[in-house]
């Protein structure tokens, strides 16, 4: 009986040390995450300084956006959740036909081609209009091809064609932050699972030691 | 990896949201509901709480990133969230550095050690 209690005490100690290790790991990862976020903010501020105050704000967000990064989650038996990020690469150029096309810049509206947009309003020749009607079928097809591309537009393009290097640096810092965030989320979940396990073991240990004392 | 992954949502100040959207997490779904909330000076606590609760109930969100100073405003809602998915991560903001003692996960871990344990 005494040996059982000793074993239970040992495994309780191991679990506690494991929790401490996890907490230490979390602190390290947190520090890294915080410094990367800071780096990202500095770069955004620098970009704002060179582009102008209103040029890097929520007003520039596109009206259509699709995620370029997703996180795969899995809950294992112990209640721990695993998080793994997966990045979808946006297409820089090229349609279904494999030909090279020029990428459109700026926030895109669904179902809007540059010729329909505000940039070329008015002053259209009659011949041009007729040509557009006749090629309606073709446009529809290219619309469908473009839809895929619109979904995966590089968010950098929301802020203009020639964005400063700082904005690119901010993007790369935040990309790393996202990776770290997934790791931290997994670690947090592991810590909570260890905590529950430790509590359960403590209760068990308490009751067994109480039994030994009574004997 | 089978199936489509989940989204990462963010609730925070303008620069935090801009940064994460640059990183590629942004989505506007079919109902035009975004997976982010830019918290400004005039954003009410009720709006933040409502958004947080809607993110928690959405099954296409895997991680919620929230500025710690915003999390402080809706601490009761964050402490009440016990599920592992979506995971809630408190992050610093430009004007408020990260304070580990306020983090709900670390407070939970800390809470299990009573004075009795150290005797």
Interface residues (C-beta under 8 A of the other chain):
Chain A: X19 X23 X26 X27 X30 X33 X34 X37 X38 X40 X41 X44 X45 X56 X57 X58 X61 X63 X64 X65 X66 X67 X68 X69 X70 X71 X72 X73 X75 X79 X80 X81 X83 X84 X85 X86 X87 X155 X156 X167 X170 X171 X173 X174 X175 X177 X178 X181 X182 X184 X185 X186 X188 X189 X191 X192 X193 X195 X198 X199
Chain B: X1 X3 X4 X5 X6 X7 X8 X14 X15 X16 X17 X18 X19 X20 X21 X22 X23 X24 X25 X26 X27 X28 X35 X38 X62 X63 X65 X84 X85 X87 X89 X91 X92 X94 X97 X98 X100 X105 X106 X108 X109 X112
